[in-house]
Amino acid sequence: MAQSVRRWRNATAVAAAAGLLSVGLGVPGATAAGEPRIDLKVLVVDNGDSSVQAITTELKNTGIPYTRIDLNDSGRPKITAAFLSDTVGGTPRAKYQGVVLPNEAPFGAGSAEQTALETYEKTYGIPQVDAYTWAHPEVGLEYASYSGTLDGREASVTAAGRSGSFGYLDGAFRFEDNSSSVTESYAYLASPRTGFTSYVDAPLPGGGGTGSLVGEYAHDGRRELVVTFAYNQYQQQFRLLARGIVEWLTQGIHLGQARNYFAVHVDDVFAPDARWDKERNCTPGDIDCVGGGEEGAPIRMTAADAAYAAQWQQEHGFTMDMVYNAGAGEEWKAENGGTDAMTDRLLADKAKYRWINHTYTHPFLGCVQDTSTVPWSCAKNADGSTRYMSRADISAQIRDNNNWAATKGLPIDRTELVTGEHSGLKTLPQQPNDNPNLAGALSDNGVKWIASDNSREPEQRAVGKALTVPRYPMNVYYNTGTKAEMADEYNWIYTSGADGGSGVCETNAASTCLDEPLDAATGYDEYIVPQEARTDLGHAISNDPRPHYAHQSNMAEDRLLYPVMEKVLTDYKALFADNTPLENLRQSAIGTELQRRAAWQAAIANNKVTAYRVGTTVTVTAPSGTQIPVTAPEGTKKQLLLGAQAFGTSYAGKRSGWTTPTGLQTALTLKLPS
């Protein structure tokens, strides 16, 4: 056995010297028995820098197992040959398929740990990412022709980048510049030396060519991805490049998958929404408007608005989720002459949308609200306990809305529900627990997926037998139908008391104040739309399937919702290649995706997953019934007991998907293309 291992090591040493392991798929011509086992796990060496933390977050969100070594921990494991590799069943094993370092030599050039790591990378063809370093010859670059901020500047994916790991991008993108007073992205731009291939370039300020920002340095039988700009996990430029960094690091073969998602729920369809009062800075008719007062004309879509919605969807290739309150619509119809052209138009186009139950009349499904004070409180029973809406009443709200949909032929999924104001779920500070009658009512009606507010509950959780689906609230307010109303309410929330605002932005640590109030005529288009679209696009390109939500009022009057959605879709199309489309999922599919991710992360955390590659064969074992996410090259096949089938679906130039072993198999086996 020792002789066979030595022979394999001699063969790999020769192959490495000749560059034959540059793609890490084994020694050409070697037998299966002589090829090493490469475990599908990443080693992260973390010094606390934001760049390493950003890549680590991308690994976690994708579902890739990793081991993190904290350089600031005096008790950390030492990097040795035994830490990095061993032998399993007579087969040499590389414990990590890729290595993330804060820079090219965090242990010190020539140190024992650095030498052990470099020897490991040479022996097994393991790639290394230098998360952020300066331009100099030791990383394959000339000294920087420019060092400084790239805020607001354009960068481009090179031809080599587009033909490789960054081929999901269209080419050019711009570095964010969110504040003129803060340097957001410091960078070194330099020319490549021999052995360096640039994947992302930026023009040198003042002319004189371009310099590399991301590129591969092949040298001494090793491969490094060299990144020469600073970043964090929230910046758009990193989010755009993160997929390519991970695909390069793993050579396009890894556990987990990442896709881009965008879904928009339109709440209160068929119901009218209350209107913001610009004089009183509240919404009369809502329980938070002190002293009540006369209500303004409610905001409700017209037949023309409904026709525009269908036309807009067709023109933009995007499907909205109509979250409807049939009873509220019937009440409006009865109070307005017995006809409703808007509802008739939406129903005529019903097959063009997805529909979600929002309860029949949109009541508050939690505790009974005592509105004698502002803010409201939960009413109490005689014994001092909280008074809640009953299970029967909650169930009737769900059932009656479903029954109305059945009579109208609406294509609904009865497992989905969005309650009014996400009520029934806990609402802090007044109602710290779910309505105890909610879970039973959900079960009565077969509800499996109940929407929650991501700003309050970002993680999926169980409500009886159902699971929550967190939704992002959009900064397009339910009580505004015009751009002027939207700018006025935005000013009230986000300007200081001295500037005429509420001053909440001064006392809320999570908020910031506008430098000056927005102009009522231009503030929505010039400031709010770009801000909200940037936020929504950031979610979309972060492998986050959670939906966004607005309201039917935002599709009426000035039709505030469309400019935001159009900018998200337009900006996305300009950034990404056609092989990387936005996934537009319905609520049940989003809930399923979050559920699978949680189960997968638990299996990884509990060390219940084993995954490795030997040559062109990938083997994965996980707890029985666990859906396994994998990303692999085009042409990958899933091995069956008899024969094989194409694995996954095509996305961003790879094959990816959730799968399990078939039939009597105890492990998932994939065959990579030769």
N, C-alpha and C positions, 0 to 999 in steps of 0.2 A: 504493500500500500504506500509506504513512504517513497519507494522508487517511482510509482505512478504519479504521485503528487509532485515530486521533483521534476519528472519529465514534463508535466503540464506547466509548471512554473518556468521551465526553460523555454518551452514553446511560446508562452505568453510574453516572456521577456523579449524574444526575437520579434514577435508580432508587434509588440508595443514600440520597439525601436524602429520598426518599419512603418509605423502609423496604422497598422491593421486594426487596432482596437479603437479607432477614432469615433466610431459610432456605437461602441460598447455592445455589439451583438455577438461577441464570441470570436474565436479564431477561425478564419475561413478554412474549411476542410477538416476541422477537428470533429471527432466523433462525439455523440451526445454524452458518452461516459466521461470524455475528457474536458467538457466545457464546464465552467464554473457556475455556481448558483448565485444569482444576483437578487438579493431581497428587495422587494418593492417598498422601501422606506428611505427617507431622506435624513441626513445628519445636518443639524443646524447648530453652528457655533455662534453664540449670541453675546455681544459685548454691550447690549443695551441701546444700540443706535436704532433710530427710527427705520432705517432702510432694512435691517435684518428683521425687525418686528413686522414690517410691511410684507416681506416675503413669507414669513412664518404665518401671518394671517391668511395669505393667499393659499398656502398649503392646507391649512385647517379648513377654510371655507370650501376648498375643492374636495376635501375628503382624503387627502394623502397623509398616511402615517409619517411621523417624524420623531426623531429624538433630539432634544434640545440640550446643549451644553452651555451653561452659564459661566462665562469667563470671569464674572465678578463674584463667583462662589468659590471660596477657598477649598471647599470639600468636594469639588466637582471631579468626575472621572478624568483620568489622564488619557490622552490620545496615544495609543500604542498599537502595534500590529495585532495583538490579541483583542483589543477593543473593536478593531475595524473588521477583522476577518477571522475565520476558523474553518473547520472541516465538518461537514454533516454527512454521515453515511458514506464516507470516503470521497465526497465531492467537496472541493474547495468552495467556501462561501464568502461572498462579499456582503456584509451586513447592511450596506447602504448603497442605493443606486445613484445618489448624487450628494453633493456637499455644498452647503451654503456657509460662506464665511463673511465676516464684516469687511474684510479687505484681503489682499492677496497672501498675506503672511501674518496672521494675528498672533501666532505663537512665537514669532521671531525667526527670521531667515537663518537656516542652519541649525535650529534647535531640534531636540530629539522629537518633540511632538510634531513640528512642521515636517521634519524628514519622514516620520512614520506616515503622515497623511499623504505626502507627495508620492511616496513609494507605493502606497495602497492605490492611489489614483492611476499610477502608471501600470501597475500589475493587472488591474481589473478594468481599465478603461472607464473610470468613473469621472464624470464632469464636475467642475467646481464653479460656483457663482461667487464673484467678488462683489458683494452687495453695493459697495460704494468706495471708490478709491480715486486717487489723483492720477493724472496722466504723467507717465514716466516710462523709460525703456523697460523696466522690469515687468511691466504688464503689456508690453508690445506696442507702446505708443511713444511718439516723440514727446518732448516736454510741451506743455500746453501753449498753444498759440493764443488762447483766450481763457481767462478764468474770471468768473463773475456770475451775475444773475442771468437767468434765461426767462424771467417772468414776461409773459406775453409774446414770446418768440416762437417761431414755427420750427418744428423738427420733421424729419422724413424717415420713413422706413426705406432702406436701400433695396436694390434689386436682390442682393444676397439675402436680406432679411425677409423679403416677400416670398422668395423661393424656399425659405426655411421655416423656422419656428414662428415668425411674425407675419406669415402669409394671410392671416385673418384680418389684417388691417389694410385699408385702402391705400395708405401711403403717408400723407401729411397729417399732422395734428399740431395743436398749439399748446404751449405750456400755460397753465393758469396764471392769472394776474388779478387776484381778488382784492388786493390792497396796495395802493401806491406807496404806503409808508412802511411796508414790510417786505423783506427779501424772502421769497417763497421757494425758489429753486436755484441753488448755487451749483455751478457746473464747471468742468474743465473740458475744453474742446482741443483736440490734438489730432495730428495726422498719424495713420497707422504705419508701423514698421513691418519688416518681413515676418510673416506668420500670423498677422492680425487681419481679420475680416470684419469690417464694420457692418452692423445691422441697422443702426439708427444714427443718423447724422443731423447736424444743425449748421446753418451758415455761420461763418465767423462774422461777428459784428464789424461793420466797416468794409466788408468785402474781403476777397482773398481766399475764396474757397470754403470748404466745410471742415468740420472736425467731428470725430466720433463721440457718441454718447453711450452707446451699447455696442459691444462687438466681441468676437471670439478670438482668443489668443491661443494658438496651437504651438506648443514648444515642449521639448524634452519628453515627448511621449504623453503629454498631458493637455487638457483642454480647459480653458478658463473663459467664462463669460464676464467681461469687464464692464462695469457700470460706473460712469464718471459724473453723475449728477446726484444731488441729494434729494430725498423724497420721503413721504410718509404714506401710509396706507389709504388716506382719504383723498389724495390729490389725483386729479383726473389723469395726468400723464402716467402715473404709476398704474392706475387701474387699466389703462389702455395696454400697457406693456406687460402687465403681470402674467397674463396667460402665456405669452411668448417666453418669458423667463422660466416659467415652470415647465413648459413643453421642452425647452432646450435642456434644462436640468435633468429631466427624466427621460430624454430622448423619445418623447411622445408615447411612452408606455408607463402607465401609472394607475394606481387605484384612485377612485374619485372621478368626478366630472364637473365641468364648469360650463354654464351657458348664460346667455344674456336674456333678461325677462322684462316685459312691460305689460301690465294690465291696468285698466282704469274702471272702477266701479262708479256708476252714477246713481246715487241714493235719491230716495223720495220721488221716484218716477210715478206720475199720476197725481201726486199731492202738491199743494202749493207750499212755498217756503216763506217765512216771515222776512221783513225787510229792515235793514239797518237804518237807524234814525241818526242822521248826521248832526243834528242839533243836540240831542241828548246823549249821544255816544253809547247807545245800547240798542236793543231790539225789542220794542214794545210787543207784548204778546208772549215773550219768553220770560221764564221765571227769574232771570237775572237782571231784569230791568226794574230798578227801584221805582216804586210809585205807579207802576203800570203805565197808563197813558194811552192815547189814541194810536192804533196800529196803522201803519202805512199800507198801501195796496200790496197784497202778497205777490210773490214772484212765481210765475208758472209758465211753462212752455206753451207755445201755440202750435197749431197744425203746421205752420210754416217752419217753426223750429224743429218739429219732428221730422218733416221732410228733409230739412237740411242735414239732420243727424245721419239719416240713411245715405244721403248723397256723399257726405264727408267720409263716412266709413268706406264706401266703395272707392272713392278717389284715393284714399290713403292706405287701403289694404289692411285696415285695423278694425277689430271687433271690440265694441264696448259692452260692459255688463250692466244691464238695466235692472236696478235694485228697486222693486216696485211695491207700492202700497195701494192695493186695489180699492179697499174700503174708503180711504181718504179721497181717491178719485171719484168714487161713487157719490160721496157726500158733496164734493165740489160740483159734480154734474147736477145733483138734485137742487142745489142752491143757485144754479146759473141756467135755468131754463130747460133742464132735462136733456140737453144735447152736449156733446163734447167732441169737437172735431179733432183735437189733439190726440185723445185716446184712440179715436178711430184710425188716425194716420199711423200711430205707433203699432196698433194691432194689425194693420194692413201690411206693415213691414216686419212683423214679429219674428220671422225666420232669419232676419238679418242680424239679430242681436242674440246675446246670451241673457237669460233672465234669472234673477235671484230673489227669493222671498224676503221681504223687508217687514213682514207682519201686515195685517189687514188695515189697521188705522194708525200705526206708528205710535202706540202708547209707550210709556216708560214701564219696563217689565221688571224693575227691581223693587226696592221698597216703595211704599206709598209715600209720595213726596209731600212734605209740609212746606208750603210756599208762603207762609205768613211772614217769613223773614228772608232776607237775602244775605248770604247764600241760603238755599233751601236745606232742610234737614229731613231725616227719616221719621215718619210718624210712628208713634208707639202704641202698643196694645195696653190694656188696663194693667197688666202685670209688668209693664216696663219693657217688654220685648219688642223687637222691631216688627212692624206690620209690613208684610210683603204681598205683592200680587200673587194670587192663587195659581196653582198648577193648572186648574181647569181654564182659567182666563188666559194664561199664556198659551196653552195648547190650542184654544179657540182662535187666537190671533194667527197662529201658524197655519192651522187647518183651513180656516176660512179663506186665507190668501191663496193657499194651494188649490182649493176647490174652485175659486174664481178663475184661476189660471187654466184649470182643466176645461171649464166651460168656454173659454176663449181660445183654446188650443195653443196656449203659450208653451214653448219648449223649455220647461224648467227641469232642474235636477232637485228633487225633493230632499236630498241629503244636505243641501246647502241652505244656510240662513244668515241673514244680517239683521240683527235687532235694531230698533230705533235708538240712536245714540249709544249703540253697543250695550244697551241696558239689559238688566238681568245679571250681567257680569259685575264683578266688584267695581265700585266707583269711589275712589278716594277723594276727599276724606270722609264723606258722609256714609258710604256703604262699603266697609272694608272686606266684606265677603260676598260671594255670589248669592243671589236669591236661592234659598234652599229648594224652591219649587221649580227652578229652571231645568235642571238635569232631567227630571222626570218628564217634563213637558217636551223636551227635545226627543227623548226616547219614544214618547207617545206618537210622534210624528216622523220617526225615522231619520232625524237630523244627525248627521255625522260631522259636519263642518260648520262651526259658528264663528263669524267674524269677530275680531277684537281690534282694539285701537293700538297700533304699534307704538305710539308715543307713550302709552301707559303700560302695555304688556308686550314687549317685543318678542318674547319666546312663546312657542306653542305649548299649550297645556291642556289637560283633560278637564272636561265639564261633564261628569257622568261618563257615558260611553262616547260622547262627542269630543272632538279636538278643536281648539281655536285656530283661526287663520288670521294672524296679525296683518292689519292694513295700515299703509302710510296715509295720514291726512295730508291733503294738498293745501297749500297756502292760497287757495281760491275759495273764499268764504261762502258758506251756504246762504247767508243772508244778504248777498249782494248780486244785483242783476246788471249793474252798469260799471264801467271803468271808474267813474268818479266815486261811486259808493265804495268800490274796492280800495281805491287809493285812500279815501277818508278813513276807513276802518283800519287799514294798514298803518296809517300815520298815528292813529290813536294808540295802537298797540306798540309801535316801534319808535316813537319819538319821546324825548324827555319831557318832563313836566314844564320846563322852561320854554320848550318849543310848542306847547299846547297839547302834548300827548298825555297819556295816562301815567307815564313814568314807570310803568311796569318793567320796561327794558333796563331801567337803572337799578332795580332791586332784584331782578331775576338773574342769577349767575349764569343761566343757560342762554341768555339773550344778550343782544347788543343793540344800541340805539342808532338810528339813522343820523348822519351828520346834519341833515336838515330835512324837513318834511317834503314828501313827494308832491309834485305838481298834480293837481286833480285831473288835468287834461291829458298829461303824458306819462304820469308815474306808473300806471299799470303796464303799458307797452314797453317803456324804456327801462324799468327797474324790476318790477315784480315778475313779469314773464321770464326774463333771462335768469333771475335768481331761482325761481321755482323749477324751471326746465333744467337748470344745472343740477339741482338737488335730485330731481327725478331721474335724470340720465345717470347720475352717480350711483343710484340704487340699481338701475337697469344693468350697468356694466360691472357690477360687483357680485355676479352669480347669486343675486337675491331675488327670489320669485315672488316676494310679498306684493300684493296689489296696492295701488293707490286709489284713493276715493275722493270724489267731489260730489256735487249735488245737481239735481235737475235744474235748479235756478241758474246754474252756471252755463246752461245750454240755452237759456232764454235771453231776451232783451239784447245786451251787447255780446252775448255768447262768449263769456270769458274763458271757458275751458279750452276752446279750440286752439288759441294761439300757443298755450303751454304744450299741448299734445303735439301740435305741428312742429314746434321747435325741437322737442325731444326726438321725434321721428326723423326730422331733417338732419339734425346734428348727428344722429346715430348713423344714418345712411352715408353721410360724408366721411365718417371715421372708419366704418367696417366694410369688409368685402362682402360680396353677395353670399359667400359660403357660411356666413356667420349672422343669420337673421335673428331678429328679436323673437323670443318665444312668448306667445300671447295666450296664457293658460286660463282656464276657468277656475273658480274657487276650489272645487273638489280636487282638481289636479294639483293645485298649489299646496293644499293641505296634505295631500299624499306625498309630495316632494319633501315637505318639511318633516313629515313623520319618518320617511325613509332615512333622511339625513340624521335625525336624532338617534335612530336605532343603529345606524352605521357608526356614528361618533361614539356611542356607548360601547359598541363591540371593540372599537380601536382602543378606547380608554381602559377597557378591561382585559386587554391583550388576548382577545379571542379571535384575532385575524392573523392568518399566515399567508403570505403572498411572495412569490419569487418567480424569476425567469431563468430557464436553462436553455441557452440557444434561442430558438424561436418558439418555445413553449412556455406559456404563463400558467401557473397553478395558484389557485386561491381557495382557502378554506375559511369559513366563518360559521357562526352559530346557525343551526338549522332554521330555515325560514327567513334568514336575513337577506334582504336584497343587497347585492354587491355592485357598487359603481366602479366601472373601469373605463379608461380611455386608452385607445390603441390605434395603430396606423390603419389606413384604408386597406382593405383586403384581409383583415383579421377574421378568422373563423372560430365559432364556438363548437367545441368537440362534443358530440352526442355519443350515446352508447353505440349507435350505428350511424356512422357518417358524421357530417358537420353542416353547420348553417352559418350564414353571414351574421356577424356580431354587431349589435347596437345599431345606431343610426348615424348618418354623416352630419358632422357639425365642426366648423372652423378647421376643416382639412383633416379631421380625425374621425374615428368611429368611437362612439361612447354610448353608455346606457346603463340601466340597472338590470341585473340578471341574477339567476340562481343556478346551481347545478341542476341538471336534468335527470328526471326519473330516479334511478337507483344510484346515481353518482353521489359521492360524498364531497367532491371538490369540483370547483369550476375550472375547466381547462380551455385555454384559448391558444390557437395556433396563429402565430404572426406570419405575415408574408415573408418570403425568403429575401 
